[in-house]
């Protein structure tokens, strides 16, 4: 069997639209992904963003699982410091009881927001999580899933959701290895860390009840259109957002239209940073994108590729997924 293709969805809120419309279109894209044979769809956790509507991964995952029948659905991921481990275990055990054998629980550490007020509200005024806090939360969550805490998560025998750890650093990779978890590597965020992450994971992996051997999903920013030029145009809004992030200006910004992006004036420094980042991802026409993806899979030894397509509208996003699936 060839390498599996999956997708990470952000429910991008296009300029002038509301979450109601965007979440409906996310469900439409997910049903299309199922038709195309994608293995899984994950939902990221973001809070207080004008551009992303995935504030509650378990709620959206429940809806996506209900409108599909075979594709795996999960979180990419739940931000562990924002939630009590038992609450997360209960939510995803319930999803797994409703949709046996189809639910993934991807866990990460990021706050899911740039707003410190939101962070404190989510954590009920608690200070930011330390490394030790994060390790303890993940370990406790796994014990709840394994039924080793003495607390009944749900009555009776319930299929366990599959746990994953999201990693963008060697420290996260070593934690996943220590716990014997499969990992999803955030190549789409920090491609410069990917080689170190994979080395740390594979060198330190310990078999567990969750996995006997290492398993790697590589998440890649993948923007595909009929031609390289069209793909560059479609990628414009994302480039505007990225120009601020790569320059360290941070903050969540509204997602611009393609026309607004085409009129945006990038500094020479921004252009260079975006070009460097894009070169490590998979942008272009089908032939170019598939070549990039296969090269990344070969270079990293990834078991699965998870594509994320941060483009302006759902139709273009679905088209990107379709072109890749048919060419791959």
Rosetta silent file (secondary structure, phi, psi, omega in degrees, C-alpha in Angstrom):
SEQUENCE: XXXXXXXXXXXXXXXXXXXXXXXXXXXXXXXXXXXXXXXXXXXXXXXXXXXXXXXXXXXXXXXXXXXXXXXXXXXXXXXXXXXXXXXXXXXXXXXXXXXXXXXXXXXXXXXXXXXXXXXXXXXXXXXXXXXXXXXXXXXXXXXXXXXXXXXXXXXXXXXXXXXXXXXXXXXXXXXXXXXXXXXXXXXXXXXXXXXXXXXXXXXXXXXXXXXXXXXXXXXXXXXXXXXXXXXXXXXXXXXXXXXXXXXXXXXXXXXXXXXXXXXXXXXXXXXXXXXXXXXXXXXXXXXXXXXXXXXXXXXXXXXXXXXXXXXXXXXXXXXXXXXXXXXX
SCORE:     score description
SCORE:     0.000 S_00000001
   1 L     0.000  138.431  178.532    0.000    0.000    0.000 S_00000001
   2 L   -73.618  176.291 -179.329    1.267    3.485   -0.833 S_00000001
   3 L   -64.714  140.973 -178.140    1.644    6.286    1.661 S_00000001
   4 E   -79.011  148.070  174.240   -1.634    7.478    3.185 S_00000001
   5 E  -112.350  133.525  176.278   -3.026   10.971    2.597 S_00000001
   6 E  -134.640 -179.730 -176.529   -4.923   12.851    5.297 S_00000001
   7 E  -141.035  146.482  172.364   -5.983   16.456    5.906 S_00000001
   8 E  -111.762  120.430 -177.617   -5.846   19.108    8.619 S_00000001
   9 E  -106.686  138.703 -178.565   -8.785   21.514    8.503 S_00000001
  10 L  -112.384   -5.250 -175.331   -8.808   24.977   10.084 S_00000001
  11 L    50.375   61.315 -177.051  -12.294   26.188    9.108 S_00000001
  12 E   -67.369  130.259 -178.843  -10.828   29.372    7.635 S_00000001
  13 L   -92.653  109.150  179.948  -13.184   32.344    7.911 S_00000001
  14 E   -74.185  153.011 -179.080  -13.116   34.254    4.643 S_00000001
  15 L   -52.799  128.174  177.375  -13.510   38.012    4.634 S_00000001
  16 L    86.572    0.739 -179.678  -17.154   38.989    5.017 S_00000001
  17 L  -112.958  162.239  179.673  -18.352   35.571    6.143 S_00000001
  18 L  -110.201  166.208 -178.565  -19.448   34.220    9.503 S_00000001
  19 H   -59.109  -32.672 -178.889  -18.596   30.983   11.284 S_00000001
  20 H   -54.553  -50.471 -179.092  -22.046   29.561   10.450 S_00000001
  21 H   -69.165  -40.717 -176.073  -21.282   29.434    6.735 S_00000001
  22 H   -66.474  -42.331 -179.644  -17.653   28.433    7.197 S_00000001
  23 H   -67.421  -35.024  175.348  -18.394   25.477    9.466 S_00000001
  24 H   -63.289  -41.088  179.977  -21.014   24.225    7.022 S_00000001
  25 H   -70.475  -29.102  175.429  -18.460   24.391    4.213 S_00000001
  26 H   -63.687  -38.931  175.971  -15.935   22.522    6.379 S_00000001
  27 H   -64.455  -38.896  178.144  -18.402   19.653    6.589 S_00000001
  28 H   -64.181  -42.491  177.676  -18.786   19.754    2.796 S_00000001
  29 H   -63.129  -38.651 -178.792  -15.013   19.612    2.346 S_00000001
  30 H   -65.590  -41.434  176.946  -14.822   16.673    4.754 S_00000001
  31 H   -64.677  -34.071  176.379  -17.390   14.645    2.830 S_00000001
  32 H   -66.344  -41.457  178.257  -15.394   15.382   -0.325 S_00000001
  33 H   -61.067  -39.047  177.060  -12.216   14.149    1.361 S_00000001
  34 H   -63.203  -43.836  177.872  -13.996   10.921    2.248 S_00000001
  35 H   -60.028  -35.701 -177.260  -15.077   10.479   -1.376 S_00000001
  36 H   -79.698   -7.858  177.178  -11.480   11.048   -2.502 S_00000001
  37 L    91.415   15.331  176.359  -10.168    8.321   -0.203 S_00000001
  38 L   -65.475  147.532 -172.185   -8.346   10.432    2.372 S_00000001
  39 L   -79.063  -42.014 -177.587   -7.552    8.457    5.515 S_00000001
  40 E  -152.148  158.074  172.663   -8.370   11.009    8.223 S_00000001
  41 E  -127.950  128.630  176.436   -9.379   14.619    8.861 S_00000001
  42 E  -114.518  155.405 -179.924   -8.227   16.489   11.934 S_00000001
  43 E  -118.043  129.293  178.167   -9.434   19.779   13.406 S_00000001
  44 L   -81.955  162.495  177.007   -7.069   22.278   15.020 S_00000001
  45 L  -108.114  117.263  176.728   -7.879   24.238   18.185 S_00000001
  46 L  -134.970  142.960 -178.086   -7.845   28.037   17.875 S_00000001
  47 L  -126.540  140.022  173.424   -9.460   30.648   20.118 S_00000001
  48 L    67.361   20.550 -176.560  -10.429   34.274   19.566 S_00000001
  49 L   -93.643  138.323  173.887   -9.262   34.290   15.959 S_00000001
  50 L   -77.884   -9.995 -172.298  -10.932   36.391   13.251 S_00000001
  51 L  -114.671   -9.840 -174.517   -9.663   33.934   10.632 S_00000001
  52 E  -135.634  133.337 -173.118  -10.204   30.457   12.124 S_00000001
  53 L  -111.143   22.816 -178.175  -13.445   28.958   13.479 S_00000001
  54 L  -100.091   65.181 -179.433  -12.181   25.784   15.152 S_00000001
  55 L   -76.563  -25.376 -175.301  -12.654   26.818   18.779 S_00000001
  56 L  -133.664   87.033 -179.123  -14.027   23.426   19.844 S_00000001
  57 H   -54.195  -43.387 -178.180  -12.450   20.395   18.131 S_00000001
  58 H   -65.499  -34.977  179.253  -14.636   17.764   19.875 S_00000001
  59 H   -69.036  -46.248  179.004  -17.876   19.512   18.924 S_00000001
  60 H   -66.970  -38.492  177.688  -16.855   19.989   15.305 S_00000001
  61 H   -60.546  -38.224  178.505  -15.418   16.457   15.174 S_00000001
  62 H   -60.683  -42.739  179.923  -18.784   15.101   16.340 S_00000001
  63 H   -67.377  -44.018 -178.658  -20.533   16.858   13.465 S_00000001
  64 H   -65.188  -38.135  177.659  -17.973   15.755   10.879 S_00000001
  65 H   -66.221  -33.719 -178.599  -18.152   12.162   12.065 S_00000001
  66 H   -71.598  -28.807 -178.064  -21.944   12.288   11.841 S_00000001
  67 L   -95.563    3.900  176.096  -21.954   13.461    8.208 S_00000001
  68 L  -126.322  175.686 -176.939  -19.381   10.854    7.098 S_00000001
  69 L  -132.616  -19.138 -174.568  -19.191    7.100    7.466 S_00000001
  70 L  -133.685  -31.955 -177.311  -15.647    5.797    7.055 S_00000001
  71 L   -65.010  141.184  176.818  -12.981    8.511    7.194 S_00000001
  72 E   -73.337  143.765 -177.590  -11.226    8.871   10.567 S_00000001
  73 E  -126.702  139.366  178.852  -12.011   12.101   12.436 S_00000001
  74 E  -168.086 -167.027 -177.436  -10.008   13.721   15.181 S_00000001
  75 E  -107.171  139.888  179.319   -8.215   16.654   16.724 S_00000001
  76 E  -137.966   59.104    0.176   -5.005   18.135   15.428 S_00000001
  77 E  -145.594 -177.466  167.641   -5.030   18.909   18.139 S_00000001
  78 E   -72.555  131.882  179.406   -6.601   19.525   21.490 S_00000001
  79 E   -86.439  103.519 -170.867   -4.315   21.883   23.410 S_00000001
  80 H   -52.861  -40.736 -178.347   -3.741   19.942   26.619 S_00000001
  81 H   -64.289  -16.202 -177.446   -2.955   22.943   28.885 S_00000001
  82 H   -84.574   -9.865 -168.360   -6.395   24.437   28.139 S_00000001
  83 L  -140.584  149.404  172.859   -8.421   21.506   29.469 S_00000001
  84 L   -68.219  133.968 -178.537   -8.702   19.097   32.368 S_00000001
  85 H   -54.555  -39.540  179.970   -7.413   15.671   31.245 S_00000001
  86 H   -64.102  -39.802  179.447  -10.557   13.910   32.454 S_00000001
  87 H   -61.875  -42.877  178.178  -12.793   16.258   30.459 S_00000001
  88 H   -63.692  -43.908  179.122  -10.821   15.531   27.281 S_00000001
  89 H   -59.702  -42.937  179.805  -10.951   11.793   27.962 S_00000001
  90 H   -65.145  -43.542 -179.039  -14.722   11.940   28.449 S_00000001
  91 H   -60.484  -48.615 -174.432  -15.301   13.980   25.285 S_00000001
  92 H   -80.977  -25.241  171.178  -13.278   11.721   23.020 S_00000001
  93 H   -66.882  -37.988  176.739  -14.435    8.491   24.631 S_00000001
  94 H   -63.967  -44.684  175.932  -17.982    9.655   23.912 S_00000001
  95 H   -58.306  -42.259 -178.187  -17.039   10.350   20.296 S_00000001
  96 H   -68.927  -33.149  175.915  -15.449    6.912   20.066 S_00000001
  97 H   -67.233  -35.922  179.072  -18.557    5.269   21.524 S_00000001
  98 H   -75.664  -32.397 -175.594  -20.669    7.027   18.891 S_00000001
  99 L  -134.081   71.560 -172.225  -18.262    6.295   16.026 S_00000001
 100 L   -58.127  136.610  175.039  -16.263    3.181   16.963 S_00000001
 101 L    75.482   11.724 -175.592  -12.884    2.769   15.321 S_00000001
 102 L  -126.501   -0.064 -169.426  -12.892    6.208   13.691 S_00000001
 103 E  -108.777  128.921  175.094  -11.800    8.692   16.362 S_00000001
 104 E  -110.173  143.464  175.514   -8.306   10.135   16.850 S_00000001
 105 E  -119.643   91.582  175.697   -7.231   12.255   19.808 S_00000001
 106 E   -86.491  131.361 -176.077   -4.308   14.424   18.775 S_00000001
 107 E  -121.178  137.651  177.489   -2.871   16.412   21.672 S_00000001
 108 E  -136.180 -177.691 -175.475   -0.555   19.409   21.560 S_00000001
 109 L  -110.534  -24.828 -175.141    0.853   22.081   23.795 S_00000001
 110 L   -53.817  153.966 -178.201    0.317   25.410   22.027 S_00000001
 111 L   -71.375  -22.101 -177.245   -2.177   27.803   23.616 S_00000001
 112 L    80.161   10.406  179.348   -4.350   27.997   20.494 S_00000001
 113 L  -163.464  155.924  173.539   -4.409   31.783   20.709 S_00000001
 114 L   -95.471   -4.242 -172.753   -2.136   34.822   20.766 S_00000001
 115 L   -94.740  114.685 -177.862   -4.356   36.560   23.327 S_00000001
 116 H   -64.076  -31.006  178.007   -3.124   36.274   26.927 S_00000001
 117 H   -64.666  -39.865  178.547   -6.585   37.164   28.267 S_00000001
 118 H   -67.389  -41.009  177.775   -8.075   34.195   26.444 S_00000001
 119 H   -56.330  -47.810 -177.899   -5.311   31.919   27.730 S_00000001
 120 H   -68.775  -34.688  177.551   -6.065   32.899   31.297 S_00000001
 121 H   -66.310  -43.046  178.493   -9.824   32.580   30.767 S_00000001
 122 H   -62.302  -36.137 -175.520   -9.426   29.082   29.325 S_00000001
 123 L   -98.155   13.652  176.272   -7.213   28.083   32.239 S_00000001
 124 L    55.548   42.411  175.354   -9.423   29.772   34.858 S_00000001
 125 L    85.484   -1.662 -178.348   -6.702   32.251   35.762 S_00000001
 126 L   -69.379  155.022  176.370   -3.904   29.692   36.043 S_00000001
 127 L   -69.917  160.013  176.392   -0.389   30.554   34.973 S_00000001
 128 L   -53.864  145.229 -177.038    0.920   29.220   31.625 S_00000001
 129 L   -68.138  138.126  174.135    1.709   25.524   31.706 S_00000001
 130 L   -86.608  173.746  175.450    5.290   24.475   32.380 S_00000001
 131 H   -57.358  -43.616 -178.965    7.060   21.551   30.731 S_00000001
 132 H   -65.886  -38.382  177.884    6.302   19.440   33.796 S_00000001
 133 H   -60.694  -45.114 -177.910    2.623   20.483   33.750 S_00000001
 134 H   -63.711  -46.878  178.520    2.301   19.442   30.120 S_00000001
 135 H   -58.709  -42.891 -179.070    3.960   16.073   30.661 S_00000001
 136 H   -65.507  -40.821  179.335    1.735   15.419   33.661 S_00000001
 137 H   -63.540  -45.485  179.760   -1.434   16.370   31.753 S_00000001
 138 H   -63.586  -44.050 -179.978   -0.618   14.092   28.808 S_00000001
 139 H   -62.667  -41.429  179.161    0.292   11.211   31.105 S_00000001
 140 H   -65.867  -41.629  177.656   -2.918   11.635   33.107 S_00000001
 141 H   -57.890  -44.911  179.567   -4.998   11.774   29.919 S_00000001
 142 H   -64.284  -38.134  178.043   -3.462    8.503   28.724 S_00000001
 143 H   -65.118  -37.935  176.024   -4.149    6.856   32.078 S_00000001
 144 H   -62.453  -44.886 -179.298   -7.802    7.910   31.833 S_00000001
 145 H   -62.783  -34.469 -178.008   -8.032    6.461   28.322 S_00000001
 146 L   -85.954   -1.736  179.467   -6.425    3.222   29.506 S_00000001
 147 L    71.228   34.907 -174.883   -8.761    2.954   32.516 S_00000001
 148 L  -113.519   18.386 -179.148   -5.909    3.194   35.024 S_00000001
 149 L  -109.201   -6.765 -175.839   -7.031    6.086   37.234 S_00000001
 150 L    80.780    3.018  177.893   -9.888    4.443   39.101 S_00000001
 151 L  -107.728  127.555  179.146  -12.302    6.929   37.542 S_00000001
 152 L   -76.022  116.397  178.563  -14.988    5.594   35.216 S_00000001
 153 L   -75.786  -49.227  173.276  -14.820    7.623   31.986 S_00000001
 154 L  -145.366  152.597  179.742  -17.900    5.914   30.486 S_00000001
 155 L   -69.196  146.703  173.834  -19.816    2.812   31.577 S_00000001
 156 L    74.282 -173.065  179.876  -18.980   -0.537   29.992 S_00000001
 157 L   -83.312  117.701 -179.639  -16.509   -1.392   27.267 S_00000001
 158 L  -122.570  132.879  177.250  -16.011    1.590   24.970 S_00000001
 159 L   -56.185  135.087 -177.744  -13.592    1.673   22.008 S_00000001
 160 L   -82.878  130.886  173.161  -10.616    3.836   22.936 S_00000001
 161 L   -63.148  150.129 -177.815   -9.865    6.836   20.720 S_00000001
 162 E   -81.846  118.384 -178.977   -6.392    6.629   19.206 S_00000001
 163 E   -83.843  143.342  177.213   -4.010    9.039   20.996 S_00000001
 164 E  -135.593  154.815  171.700   -1.385   11.079   19.118 S_00000001
 165 E  -116.028  130.740  176.123    1.105   13.710   20.137 S_00000001
 166 E   -86.601  132.291 -174.411    1.654   16.806   17.994 S_00000001
 167 E  -132.711  137.268  169.381    5.326   17.790   17.842 S_00000001
 168 L  -132.221    7.916 -179.820    7.311   20.725   16.499 S_00000001
 169 L  -142.882  162.204  178.946   10.360   20.326   18.750 S_00000001
 170 H   -64.699  -33.067  179.523   12.769   17.626   19.871 S_00000001
 171 H   -62.984  -45.097  176.899   11.409   17.899   23.432 S_00000001
 172 H   -63.819  -37.985  179.323    7.903   17.018   22.261 S_00000001
 173 H   -64.424  -40.137  179.088    9.282   14.183   20.131 S_00000001
 174 H   -67.162  -34.946  176.401   11.127   12.702   23.118 S_00000001
 175 H   -65.117  -45.227  177.456    7.931   12.829   25.181 S_00000001
 176 H   -59.494  -42.045  179.888    6.017   11.006   22.435 S_00000001
 177 H   -64.383  -43.319  179.827    8.802    8.433   22.224 S_00000001
 178 H   -61.495  -38.545 -177.898    8.861    7.928   25.991 S_00000001
 179 H   -86.835   -6.219 -179.884    5.082    7.375   26.051 S_00000001
 180 L    68.990   38.015 -178.369    5.110    5.154   22.962 S_00000001
 181 L  -101.988  151.851  167.064    2.743    7.389   20.999 S_00000001
 182 E   -71.346  153.910 -177.833    2.482    8.010   17.257 S_00000001
 183 E  -123.752  153.439  169.912    3.374   11.592   16.331 S_00000001
 184 E  -115.903  115.722 -174.909    2.197   14.276   13.948 S_00000001
 185 E   -91.011  126.673 -175.776    5.130   16.501   13.007 S_00000001
 186 L   -82.557   62.692  176.517    4.293   20.165   12.415 S_00000001
 187 L   -63.007  -27.221 -179.184    6.426   20.562    9.310 S_00000001
 188 L   -73.916   -8.629  178.365    3.836   23.113    8.122 S_00000001
 189 L  -112.445  -48.207 -177.575    4.806   25.365   11.053 S_00000001
 190 L  -131.777   73.126 -178.077    8.497   24.724   11.752 S_00000001
 191 H   -62.032  -25.765 -179.305   10.055   22.856    8.835 S_00000001
 192 H   -67.006  -16.865 -178.909   13.514   23.745   10.113 S_00000001
 193 H   -96.905   -8.769 -168.583   12.906   21.451   13.119 S_00000001
 194 H   -57.883  -48.103 -176.854   11.613   18.393   11.267 S_00000001
 195 H   -61.341  -43.097 -179.948   14.869   16.428   10.962 S_00000001
 196 H   -66.269  -39.894  178.531   15.739   16.937   14.649 S_00000001
 197 H   -60.296  -48.349 -177.447   12.196   16.004   15.725 S_00000001
 198 H   -65.635  -40.032  178.758   12.250   12.755   13.764 S_00000001
 199 H   -63.273  -46.227  179.925   15.690   11.772   15.003 S_00000001
 200 H   -62.507  -38.556 -178.823   14.737   12.375   18.633 S_00000001
 201 H   -67.998  -52.057 -174.830   11.521   10.405   18.205 S_00000001
 202 H   -69.552  -35.321 -178.670   12.948    7.359   16.466 S_00000001
 203 H   -72.002  -24.900 -173.887   16.069    7.102   18.625 S_00000001
 204 H  -111.168    2.852 -172.592   14.101    7.189   21.887 S_00000001
 205 L   -63.687  134.162  175.644   10.892    5.329   21.021 S_00000001
 206 L  -119.355  125.595  178.914    9.642    2.803   23.582 S_00000001
 207 L   -57.524  147.455 -178.522    6.880    0.329   22.601 S_00000001
 208 L  -145.210 -177.660  175.207    3.639    0.786   24.518 S_00000001
 209 L   -66.547  -17.048 -177.123    0.031   -0.339   24.527 S_00000001
 210 L   -88.242  -38.969  179.916   -0.554    2.446   21.990 S_00000001
 211 L  -150.657  137.240  175.362    2.137    1.578   19.421 S_00000001
 212 L   -85.713  -25.687 -179.033    4.718   -1.179   19.092 S_00000001
 213 L  -135.566  158.470  177.183    6.773    0.815   16.578 S_00000001
 214 L   -58.998  147.052  175.803    7.220    4.514   15.723 S_00000001
 215 L  -142.800  130.009 -172.263    4.620    5.994   13.410 S_00000001
 216 E  -124.017  124.591  163.342    4.942    9.423   11.816 S_00000001
 217 E   -98.693  131.380  174.853    2.442   11.755   10.209 S_00000001
 218 E  -107.502  117.561 -179.928    4.136   14.660    8.437 S_00000001
 219 E   -91.775  124.077 -172.995    1.887   17.707    8.161 S_00000001
 220 E  -126.420  132.864  173.013    2.679   19.757    5.054 S_00000001
 221 E   -69.852  116.467 -172.048    1.222   23.028    3.802 S_00000001
 222 E  -127.825  110.806  179.306   -0.128   21.938    0.436 S_00000001
 223 E  -122.226  108.362 -174.206   -1.688   24.404   -1.993 S_00000001
 224 E  -120.637  135.851  174.808   -2.443   22.863   -5.361 S_00000001
 225 L  -138.301 -178.786 -174.616   -4.220   24.368   -8.382 S_00000001
 226 L   -64.557  -29.365  178.816   -4.336   23.541  -12.066 S_00000001
 227 L  -134.686  162.362  176.955   -1.149   25.512  -12.757 S_00000001
 228 H   -60.529  -40.701 -178.137    1.796   26.799  -10.732 S_00000001
 229 H   -65.159  -42.562  179.395    0.718   30.387  -11.430 S_00000001
 230 H   -65.567  -38.654  178.545   -2.841   29.786  -10.241 S_00000001
 231 H   -62.094  -39.730  178.260   -1.542   28.079   -7.094 S_00000001
 232 H   -63.512  -38.325  178.276    0.603   31.135   -6.327 S_00000001
 233 H   -67.024  -44.401 -179.867   -2.460   33.366   -6.709 S_00000001
 234 H   -63.775  -32.781 -178.531   -4.581   31.101   -4.499 S_00000001
 235 L   -78.668   -5.417 -175.152   -1.808   31.090   -1.877 S_00000001
 236 H   -54.555  -51.013 -179.146   -1.749   34.897   -1.722 S_00000001
 237 H   -58.300  -40.663  177.801   -3.975   35.415    1.345 S_00000001
 238 H   -63.437  -37.454  179.475   -1.970   32.896    3.332 S_00000001
 239 H   -63.355  -36.272  177.787    1.232   34.668    2.287 S_00000001
 240 H   -63.041  -48.108  178.342   -0.094   37.936    3.715 S_00000001
 241 H   -59.096  -45.566 -176.065   -0.797   36.287    7.065 S_00000001
 242 H   -65.921  -31.806 -179.043    2.559   34.546    7.000 S_00000001
 243 H   -60.687  -35.213  177.307    4.442   37.760    6.230 S_00000001
 244 H   -74.542  -43.152 -177.715    3.425   39.107    9.628 S_00000001
 245 H   -66.706  -43.887 -177.392    4.102   35.869   11.503 S_00000001
 246 H   -69.227  -22.902  176.618    7.509   35.222    9.931 S_00000001
 247 L   -87.958    4.282  177.729    8.568   38.768   10.754 S_00000001
 248 L    76.963   16.631 -179.051    7.701   38.146   14.380 S_00000001
 249 L   -85.342  -15.794  169.823    4.783   40.573   14.392 S_00000001
 250 L    57.509 -166.954  176.596    2.461   37.807   15.590 S_00000001
 251 L    80.904  148.118  175.694   -1.197   38.140   16.304 S_00000001
 252 L   -86.200  129.797 -179.566   -4.216   36.665   14.590 S_00000001
 253 L  -114.575  156.793  173.451   -5.245   38.647   11.508 S_00000001
 254 L   -64.046  144.137 -178.085   -8.371   38.591    9.377 S_00000001
 255 E   -82.538  113.837 -173.975   -7.951   36.308    6.357 S_00000001
 256 L   -74.381  163.083  173.503   -7.810   38.579    3.295 S_00000001
 257 L   -74.727  168.653  176.938   -9.413   37.897   -0.075 S_00000001
 258 H   -64.648  -36.081  179.274   -7.269   36.900   -3.045 S_00000001
 259 H   -67.405  -41.446  177.069   -7.789   40.340   -4.521 S_00000001
 260 H   -63.633  -40.077 -179.910   -6.660   42.028   -1.315 S_00000001
 261 H   -65.976  -39.072 -179.473   -3.630   39.770   -1.178 S_00000001
 262 H   -63.850  -27.013 -179.356   -2.721   40.534   -4.793 S_00000001
 263 L   -91.466   -4.550 -176.712   -2.645   44.242   -3.906 S_00000001
 264 L   -71.895  138.045  178.700   -0.581   43.736   -0.755 S_00000001
 265 L   -98.077  109.989  179.085    2.920   45.201   -0.821 S_00000001
 266 L   -87.842  140.598  173.302    5.442   42.741    0.624 S_00000001
 267 L   -72.508  157.634  176.096    8.804   43.951    1.833 S_00000001
 268 H   -56.767  -36.053  179.368   11.859   42.324    0.252 S_00000001
 269 H   -65.931  -42.234  178.418   12.561   40.667    3.599 S_00000001
 270 H   -63.518  -43.917  178.873    9.040   39.225    3.755 S_00000001
 271 H   -57.006  -42.534 -178.475    9.285   37.922    0.205 S_00000001
 272 H   -67.365  -43.881  179.485   12.526   36.130    1.049 S_00000001
 273 H   -63.674  -42.305  179.062   11.153   34.584    4.240 S_00000001
 274 H   -65.337  -41.423  179.139    7.971   33.425    2.496 S_00000001
 275 H   -62.303  -41.518  179.198    9.971   31.959   -0.393 S_00000001
 276 H   -64.379  -43.944  179.701   12.180   30.026    2.023 S_00000001
 277 H   -64.685  -47.412 -177.141    9.180   28.691    3.917 S_00000001
 278 H   -61.609  -34.774  179.975    7.226   27.792    0.767 S_00000001
 279 H   -61.778  -24.062 -179.982   10.203   25.911   -0.670 S_00000001
 280 L   -90.419   -2.546 -178.009    9.940   23.488    2.249 S_00000001
 281 L  -109.124 -150.465 -178.756    6.214   22.874    1.628 S_00000001
 282 E  -138.646   91.679  179.418    4.215   21.749   -1.447 S_00000001
 283 E  -118.827  143.367  172.629    2.820   24.567   -3.608 S_00000001
 284 E   136.903 -163.925  174.144    2.054   24.528   -7.329 S_00000001
 285 L   -72.388  170.887 -174.966    0.352   22.523  -10.024 S_00000001
 286 H   -54.441  -44.890 -177.342   -0.373   18.815   -9.481 S_00000001
 287 H   -62.703  -45.613 -178.950    2.908   17.537  -10.916 S_00000001
 288 H   -65.821  -43.223 -178.581    5.032   19.901   -8.850 S_00000001
 289 H   -63.962  -46.624 -179.121    3.052   19.310   -5.648 S_00000001
 290 H   -63.724  -38.694  176.989    3.149   15.536   -5.912 S_00000001
 291 H   -61.972  -43.701  178.678    6.864   15.630   -6.582 S_00000001
 292 H   -62.309  -44.331 -178.749    7.374   17.806   -3.485 S_00000001
 293 H   -65.026  -42.921  179.795    5.233   15.530   -1.326 S_00000001
 294 H   -67.558  -35.946  176.428    6.970   12.372   -2.483 S_00000001
 295 H   -64.389  -42.131  178.893   10.373   13.961   -1.932 S_00000001
 296 H   -65.514  -41.650  178.953    9.362   14.939    1.616 S_00000001
 297 H   -62.503  -41.847  179.866    8.011   11.469    2.326 S_00000001
 298 H   -67.562  -41.131 -177.070   11.226    9.890    1.076 S_00000001
 299 H   -69.602  -31.208 -175.529   13.467   12.306    2.969 S_00000001
 300 H  -102.775  -16.737 -174.804   11.625   11.894    6.283 S_00000001
 301 L    69.367   25.158 -178.968   10.405    8.308    6.089 S_00000001
 302 L   -61.701  143.002  176.705    6.918    9.524    7.004 S_00000001
 303 L   -84.857  -20.968 -174.008    4.235    6.854    7.197 S_00000001
 304 E  -155.177  144.957  175.889    1.477    9.312    6.307 S_00000001
 305 E  -109.989  129.216  176.024    1.157   12.816    4.867 S_00000001
 306 E  -111.043  116.440 -175.616   -1.353   15.246    6.327 S_00000001
 307 E   -93.111  136.363  171.393   -2.101   18.107    3.969 S_00000001
 308 E  -124.679  130.444 -172.557   -3.279   21.487    5.151 S_00000001
 309 L  -121.192   84.950 -178.555   -4.525   23.957    2.554 S_00000001
 310 L   -79.634   75.199 -178.791   -4.907   27.474    4.039 S_00000001
 311 L  -116.915  167.399 -165.136   -6.607   29.047    1.026 S_00000001
 312 L   -62.760  -43.657 -177.849   -9.342   31.622    0.772 S_00000001
 313 L  -129.822  161.611 -173.928  -12.471   29.574    0.115 S_00000001
 314 H   -63.340  -34.236  179.989  -13.699   26.046    0.683 S_00000001
 315 H   -63.730  -42.437  178.293  -14.145   25.319   -3.032 S_00000001
 316 H   -67.784  -34.671  178.212  -10.476   26.086   -3.718 S_00000001
 317 H   -65.990  -46.772  178.666   -9.482   24.015   -0.699 S_00000001
 318 H   -62.688  -38.999  178.537  -11.509   21.035   -1.892 S_00000001
 319 H   -63.168  -40.059  177.950  -10.063   21.455   -5.386 S_00000001
 320 H   -60.702  -48.747  178.444   -6.545   21.396   -3.955 S_00000001
 321 H   -59.604  -41.013 -177.525   -7.231   18.150   -2.103 S_00000001
 322 H   -65.607  -46.251 -179.434   -8.832   16.651   -5.213 S_00000001
 323 H   -60.720  -41.044  178.991   -5.953   17.492   -7.546 S_00000001
 324 H   -65.751  -45.740 -178.157   -3.431   15.992   -5.155 S_00000001
 325 H   -60.946  -41.637 -177.406   -5.429   12.804   -4.612 S_00000001
 326 H   -72.566  -32.447 -179.657   -5.878   12.210   -8.323 S_00000001
 327 H   -83.833  -25.428 -174.377   -2.239   12.924   -9.175 S_00000001
 328 L   -74.837    0.000    0.000   -0.777   11.079   -6.205 S_00000001
